[in-house]
Amino acid sequence: MALPDTSGWWLSMGGNMKIAVVGGPVGARASYSVGSGRYDIARLSTALAGRGNDVRIYTADGAGEVRSAGPTLTRIPLSRGDVDSTDSLMPFIGEMARHLVDAWSRDQPDVVHCHGVSYGMAAQLAANRWPVPTVQALHGLGATARRRRLGRAPTDAALKLEKLLARNASALTADCTEDLDELMRMGCGRTKLSVLPPGVDIDDTAAADTSGLHTSESLRVVAVARDFSPAQGLSCVLRLLPSLRSAELTLVSTDDDDPTEILSLASEFGVADRVRVLAGAGDVQVASLFRSADVVVCPSAYEPSGRTVLEAMAAGAPVVACASGAAGDMVIADVTGLLVPPNNREALGRALRHVLSQSVLRQGMGLAGRSRARSRYSWDRVATEAEFIYSTALARHGSKHRLPPVGVG
């Protein structure tokens, strides 16, 4: 059945919507989150506000802050104040839902965008009392991780929650096409699904000083992942280093992970003097490393958000990544970088040697990647796509839009 024509509604609204963004964390803790399943909701909300929408972020994240003017930040109070992660919010879903019902009874949004399972469940409960379309973002889909057998498999209960949220939401957003395909395999209708990737800020000013980062004339390879576990692939890149001539390798974990094991491997392979290991690196440090890199490698077999790829492209670095997850969407093969099959060390080694052997190729890929990051993944472009998703969800919501609250008061 065809969706109703929303063009008249869009013109009558003047492009302005009241958008509730429910999720967290907000601010510095979400600014760089390789493989964590987080989404920078503050930047998305700021871009939406910049396009003339009335945006309010609802979060229980006590440390959050909005980095620029535009959206309004509203704290969701909890009966216990020591909740330090979104995983700890499950016992407070009812409290959060009651707060949202109360808030929306005074200031009803047109559409709600939920990030995270706990926040999504609370928002959907509130939407049962105050009818409003909910768009559920699913970051780092558990069903995809189980299919790929990556790391610790999600529990059956976690997968059931994903399916419950997917079934009840007016629309769904995934970070990458692979997750969208997985949602269709779960039985979700294609008309409810959209890919909404993260955005990236392109810094057009002079690059930050990188002196002291690249201390020799050797080529530099930078590899970034969430941690140093085998599933993230950093140890695979280390094993390839002896075949990369005199290249230097910087291994970066964005978690404060113990590097002892991977440093022992470097010593075992006789390349410890060519390896630098950074644990708990922040976004500024990672961006500086990308600007000093001759190639950035993203070896994880499944990275749904693609934040590493985007930051590397924005910094003008060529990318070698696995043809899966978000990298498969973001990297144009042989133009902005090279894509290799997941878990194929031989192919990864060939790709790295190919890029490192050709300076003109590296320069061309870096320029093309920066151009693609600017044109395809600017936050304004992402916000435009989000607006279309919201308007489609409103059209599907149909007659429930702006109805009086059900069972309130």
C-alpha positions as CSV (number, residue, x, y, z in Angstrom):
1,M,0.0,0.0,0.0
2,A,1.4,3.4,-1.0
3,L,2.3,5.8,1.7
4,P,0.2,9.0,1.8
5,D,1.6,12.1,0.1
6,T,3.3,14.2,2.8
7,S,4.3,17.1,0.6
8,G,1.4,19.3,1.6
9,W,2.0,18.7,5.3
10,W,5.7,19.4,4.9
11,L,5.0,22.8,3.2
12,S,2.4,23.7,5.8
13,M,4.9,22.9,8.6
14,G,7.5,25.1,6.9
15,G,10.0,22.3,7.5
16,N,9.8,23.0,11.3
17,M,9.1,20.0,13.6
18,K,9.1,19.5,17.3
19,I,11.6,16.6,17.7
20,A,12.3,14.8,21.0
21,V,15.6,13.0,20.9
22,V,15.7,10.4,23.7
23,G,19.1,8.8,24.6
24,G,22.6,9.2,25.8
25,P,25.3,9.8,26.5
26,V,25.5,13.4,25.5
27,G,28.6,15.5,25.1
28,A,32.3,14.6,25.5
29,R,31.7,10.9,26.4
30,A,30.0,10.3,23.0
31,S,32.4,12.4,20.9
32,Y,34.5,9.4,19.8
33,S,33.1,5.9,20.3
34,V,34.6,3.3,18.0
35,G,32.5,0.2,18.1
36,S,30.6,1.2,21.2
37,G,27.2,1.3,19.6
38,R,26.9,5.0,20.6
39,Y,25.7,7.8,18.3
40,D,26.6,11.4,18.7
41,I,23.1,12.6,19.4
42,A,24.3,16.1,20.4
43,R,25.7,16.8,17.0
44,L,22.7,15.3,15.2
45,S,20.3,17.4,17.4
46,T,22.4,20.6,16.8
47,A,22.2,20.1,13.0
48,L,18.5,19.5,13.2
49,A,18.0,22.7,15.3
50,G,20.1,24.6,12.8
51,R,17.6,23.6,10.1
52,G,14.8,25.3,12.0
53,N,13.5,22.4,14.0
54,D,12.6,22.7,17.7
55,V,14.7,19.9,19.2
56,R,14.8,18.7,22.8
57,I,17.1,16.0,24.1
58,Y,15.9,13.9,27.0
59,T,18.6,12.0,28.8
60,A,19.5,10.5,32.2
61,D,23.1,11.1,31.5
62,G,24.2,13.4,34.3
63,A,27.5,14.4,32.8
64,G,26.1,15.3,29.4
65,E,26.3,18.7,27.8
66,V,25.3,20.1,24.4
67,R,28.3,21.5,22.6
68,S,26.7,24.3,20.8
69,A,23.5,26.4,20.8
70,G,20.3,25.0,19.4
71,P,18.8,22.0,21.1
72,T,17.5,22.1,24.6
73,L,18.8,19.5,27.1
74,T,16.3,18.0,29.6
75,R,17.5,15.7,32.4
76,I,15.4,12.7,33.2
77,P,15.5,12.4,37.0
78,L,16.1,9.0,38.5
79,S,15.5,7.7,42.0
80,R,19.1,6.7,42.2
81,G,21.9,8.9,41.0
82,D,24.8,6.5,40.6
83,V,23.8,5.2,37.1
84,D,26.9,5.6,35.0
85,S,26.1,3.7,31.8
86,T,23.1,3.1,29.5
87,D,23.3,-0.6,30.4
88,S,22.5,0.4,34.0
89,L,19.2,2.0,33.0
90,M,17.0,-1.1,32.6
91,P,15.6,-1.0,36.1
92,F,14.6,2.7,35.6
93,I,12.6,2.3,32.4
94,G,9.3,2.9,34.2
95,E,10.6,6.0,35.9
96,M,11.9,7.4,32.6
97,A,8.6,6.6,30.8
98,R,6.6,8.4,33.5
99,H,8.8,11.5,33.2
100,L,8.4,11.5,29.4
101,V,4.6,11.2,29.7
102,D,4.5,14.1,32.1
103,A,6.8,16.2,29.9
104,W,4.9,15.5,26.7
105,S,1.6,16.2,28.3
106,R,2.8,19.8,28.6
107,D,4.9,20.0,25.4
108,Q,4.0,17.3,22.9
109,P,6.6,16.5,20.2
110,D,5.7,15.7,16.6
111,V,8.1,12.8,16.5
112,V,10.5,11.0,18.9
113,H,13.9,9.6,17.9
114,C,15.1,7.0,20.5
115,H,18.7,5.9,20.9
116,G,19.5,2.8,22.9
117,V,17.4,-0.1,24.1
118,S,16.5,1.3,27.6
119,Y,15.6,4.7,26.2
120,G,13.7,3.2,23.4
121,M,11.6,1.1,25.7
122,A,10.8,4.1,27.9
123,A,9.9,6.2,24.9
124,Q,7.6,3.5,23.5
125,L,5.8,3.1,26.8
126,A,5.3,6.9,26.9
127,A,4.1,6.9,23.4
128,N,1.4,4.4,24.4
129,R,0.0,7.0,26.7
130,W,0.6,10.0,24.5
131,P,0.3,8.9,20.8
132,V,3.4,10.1,18.9
133,P,5.5,8.3,16.3
134,T,8.7,6.8,17.5
135,V,11.8,6.3,15.4
136,Q,14.0,3.7,17.0
137,A,17.8,3.8,16.3
138,L,19.5,0.5,16.6
139,H,23.3,1.0,17.0
140,G,25.5,-2.1,16.8
141,L,22.8,-4.7,16.1
142,G,23.1,-7.8,18.3
143,A,21.6,-10.0,15.6
144,T,24.5,-9.1,13.2
145,A,27.1,-9.6,15.9
146,R,25.7,-13.1,16.6
147,R,25.6,-14.0,12.9
148,R,29.2,-13.0,12.5
149,R,30.2,-14.7,15.8
150,L,32.0,-11.6,17.0
151,G,33.2,-11.4,20.6
152,R,30.8,-12.2,23.3
153,A,27.5,-13.2,21.7
154,P,24.4,-11.2,22.7
155,T,22.0,-13.1,25.0
156,D,18.6,-14.4,23.8
157,A,17.0,-11.8,26.0
158,A,18.9,-9.0,24.3
159,L,17.8,-10.2,20.9
160,K,14.2,-10.4,22.0
161,L,14.3,-6.8,23.2
162,E,15.7,-5.7,19.8
163,K,12.8,-7.5,18.0
164,L,10.3,-6.0,20.4
165,L,11.6,-2.5,19.8
166,A,11.7,-3.0,16.1
167,R,8.2,-4.3,15.9
168,N,6.6,-1.5,18.0
169,A,8.5,1.5,16.4
170,S,6.9,3.6,13.7
171,A,10.3,3.6,11.9
172,L,13.8,2.2,12.4
173,T,17.2,3.6,11.6
174,A,20.3,1.5,11.3
175,D,23.9,2.7,11.1
176,C,24.8,0.6,8.0
177,T,23.3,-1.4,5.1
178,E,24.4,-4.7,6.7
179,D,22.3,-4.0,9.8
180,L,19.4,-2.9,7.6
181,D,19.6,-6.3,5.8
182,E,19.7,-8.1,9.1
183,L,16.5,-6.2,10.2
184,M,14.7,-7.4,7.1
185,R,15.8,-11.0,7.9
186,M,14.3,-10.5,11.3
187,G,10.9,-9.7,9.6
188,C,10.9,-5.9,9.6
189,G,9.1,-4.4,6.7
190,R,11.4,-2.5,4.3
191,T,9.2,0.6,4.3
192,K,10.0,1.1,8.0
193,L,13.8,0.9,7.6
194,S,16.4,3.5,6.8
195,V,20.1,3.8,7.1
196,L,21.1,6.9,9.1
197,P,24.9,7.0,9.3
198,P,26.8,9.2,11.7
199,G,28.1,12.5,10.5
200,V,31.5,14.1,10.7
201,D,32.8,17.6,11.1
202,I,35.2,18.7,8.4
203,D,37.8,21.1,9.8
204,D,38.7,23.5,7.0
205,T,41.2,25.4,9.1
206,A,44.9,24.5,9.2
207,A,45.7,21.0,10.5
208,A,46.8,20.8,14.1
209,D,50.6,20.6,14.7
210,T,51.6,17.0,14.3
211,S,55.3,17.4,15.0
212,G,56.6,14.8,17.3
213,L,54.0,12.3,16.2
214,H,55.9,11.2,13.1
215,T,59.5,11.0,14.3
216,S,61.1,9.4,11.2
217,E,60.9,9.3,7.4
218,S,59.3,5.9,7.5
219,L,55.7,5.5,6.3
220,R,53.1,5.5,9.1
221,V,50.3,3.0,9.5
222,V,47.6,3.9,12.0
223,A,45.2,1.2,13.2
224,V,42.3,2.0,15.5
225,A,39.7,-0.2,17.2
226,R,37.7,-0.3,20.4
227,D,40.2,-2.5,22.3
228,F,43.1,-4.9,21.8
229,S,41.1,-8.1,21.7
230,P,41.6,-10.5,18.8
231,A,38.0,-9.8,17.5
232,Q,39.0,-6.1,16.8
233,G,41.9,-7.1,14.5
234,L,44.7,-5.0,15.8
235,S,46.9,-8.0,16.5
236,C,46.3,-9.1,12.9
237,V,47.8,-5.8,11.7
238,L,50.7,-6.2,14.0
239,R,51.5,-9.6,12.6
240,L,51.6,-8.0,9.1
241,L,54.2,-5.4,10.1
242,P,57.3,-7.5,9.2
243,S,56.0,-7.6,5.6
244,L,55.5,-3.8,5.4
245,R,59.2,-3.0,5.1
246,S,60.2,-0.2,7.5
247,A,56.8,1.2,8.1
248,E,55.9,2.4,11.6
249,L,52.7,1.2,13.2
250,T,50.6,3.0,15.7
251,L,47.9,0.8,17.4
252,V,45.2,2.8,19.0
253,S,42.5,1.5,21.5
254,T,39.8,4.0,22.4
255,D,39.1,2.0,25.6
256,D,41.6,2.1,28.4
257,D,42.7,-1.4,27.5
258,D,45.7,-3.3,28.8
259,P,48.4,-3.3,26.0
260,T,50.7,-5.9,27.7
261,E,49.8,-8.8,25.4
262,I,50.0,-6.9,22.1
263,L,53.4,-5.3,23.2
264,S,54.6,-8.8,23.9
265,L,53.6,-9.8,20.4
266,A,55.6,-6.9,19.0
267,S,58.7,-8.0,20.9
268,E,58.1,-11.6,19.7
269,F,58.0,-10.5,16.1
270,G,61.1,-8.3,16.5
271,V,59.3,-5.0,15.6
272,A,58.9,-3.4,19.0
273,D,61.0,-0.4,17.9
274,R,58.5,0.2,15.1
275,V,55.4,0.0,17.1
276,R,53.6,2.6,19.3
277,V,50.6,1.6,21.4
278,L,48.0,4.1,22.7
279,A,45.2,3.0,25.0
280,G,42.3,5.2,25.9
281,A,43.0,7.7,23.1
282,G,40.5,10.6,22.8
283,D,39.1,12.1,19.7
284,V,41.6,15.0,19.5
285,Q,44.5,12.6,19.8
286,V,43.1,10.2,17.2
287,A,42.4,13.0,14.7
288,S,46.0,14.2,15.0
289,L,47.2,10.7,14.4
290,F,45.0,10.4,11.3
291,R,46.5,13.7,9.9
292,S,50.0,12.3,10.3
293,A,49.1,8.9,8.8
294,D,50.1,7.6,5.4
295,V,47.3,5.0,5.7
296,V,44.6,4.3,8.2
297,V,43.6,0.6,8.6
298,C,40.3,-0.4,10.2
299,P,40.6,-4.2,10.7
300,S,37.5,-5.0,12.6
301,A,35.3,-7.6,10.9
302,Y,32.1,-5.7,11.9
303,E,32.1,-2.0,12.8
304,P,28.5,-0.7,12.5
305,S,29.0,3.1,13.1
306,G,32.1,3.6,10.8
307,R,33.3,6.5,13.0
308,T,36.9,5.6,12.4
309,V,36.5,5.5,8.7
310,L,34.8,8.9,8.6
311,E,37.4,10.6,10.8
312,A,40.2,9.2,8.7
313,M,38.5,10.3,5.5
314,A,37.9,13.7,6.9
315,A,41.6,14.0,7.8
316,G,42.5,13.2,4.2
317,A,44.0,9.8,4.9
318,P,43.5,6.8,2.6
319,V,41.6,3.9,4.3
320,V,42.0,0.1,4.2
321,A,39.1,-1.6,5.8
322,C,37.0,-4.7,5.8
323,A,34.1,-4.8,3.3
324,S,31.5,-5.1,6.0
325,G,29.5,-3.0,8.4
326,A,29.7,0.8,7.8
327,A,33.0,0.7,6.0
328,G,31.3,-1.2,3.2
329,D,29.0,1.8,2.8
330,M,31.5,4.6,3.3
331,V,34.6,3.5,1.4
332,I,34.4,3.7,-2.4
333,A,36.7,0.8,-3.4
334,D,39.9,1.9,-5.3
335,V,38.8,5.6,-5.0
336,T,38.8,6.6,-1.3
337,G,40.5,3.4,-0.1
338,L,40.6,-0.3,-0.4
339,L,38.2,-2.9,0.9
340,V,39.2,-6.5,1.8
341,P,37.2,-9.5,2.9
342,P,36.7,-9.7,6.7
343,N,39.1,-12.0,8.6
344,N,41.5,-12.3,5.6
345,R,45.0,-11.4,6.7
346,E,46.6,-12.1,3.4
347,A,44.2,-9.8,1.6
348,L,44.7,-7.1,4.2
349,G,48.5,-7.4,3.8
350,R,48.3,-7.1,0.1
351,A,46.1,-4.0,0.3
352,L,48.4,-2.3,2.8
353,R,51.5,-3.0,0.7
354,H,49.7,-1.7,-2.4
355,V,48.8,1.6,-0.8
356,L,52.1,2.1,0.9
357,S,54.1,1.5,-2.3
358,Q,52.4,4.4,-4.2
359,S,52.5,7.9,-2.9
360,V,50.4,9.4,-5.8
361,L,47.7,6.8,-5.0
362,R,47.7,7.7,-1.3
363,Q,47.4,11.4,-2.1
364,G,44.5,10.8,-4.5
365,M,42.6,8.6,-2.2
366,G,43.1,11.0,0.7
367,L,41.7,13.9,-1.3
368,A,38.8,11.8,-2.6
369,G,38.0,10.6,0.9
370,R,37.9,14.1,2.3
371,S,35.6,15.2,-0.5
372,R,33.3,12.3,0.2
373,A,33.2,12.9,3.9
374,R,32.3,16.5,3.3
375,S,29.6,16.0,0.7
376,R,28.0,12.7,1.9
377,Y,28.5,12.7,5.7
378,S,28.3,16.3,6.9
379,W,25.9,16.6,9.8
380,D,23.7,18.9,7.8
381,R,23.3,16.2,5.2
382,V,22.6,13.5,7.9
383,A,20.0,15.9,9.5
384,T,18.3,16.3,6.2
385,E,17.9,12.5,5.8
386,A,16.7,12.3,9.4
387,E,14.0,14.9,8.6
388,F,12.8,12.8,5.7
389,I,12.6,9.7,8.0
390,Y,10.6,11.7,10.6
391,S,8.2,13.0,8.0
392,T,7.6,9.5,6.6
393,A,7.0,8.2,10.2
394,L,4.5,11.0,10.7
395,A,2.7,10.1,7.5
396,R,2.6,6.4,8.6
397,H,1.4,7.5,12.0
398,G,-1.6,9.1,10.2
399,S,-4.6,10.0,12.3
400,K,-2.8,9.6,15.6
401,H,-0.8,12.7,15.0
402,R,-1.7,15.4,17.5
403,L,-4.5,13.4,19.2
404,P,-5.3,14.1,22.9
405,P,-3.4,12.0,25.4
406,V,-4.8,8.6,26.2
407,G,-5.2,7.8,29.8
408,V,-3.4,10.9,31.1
409,G,-5.0,13.1,33.7
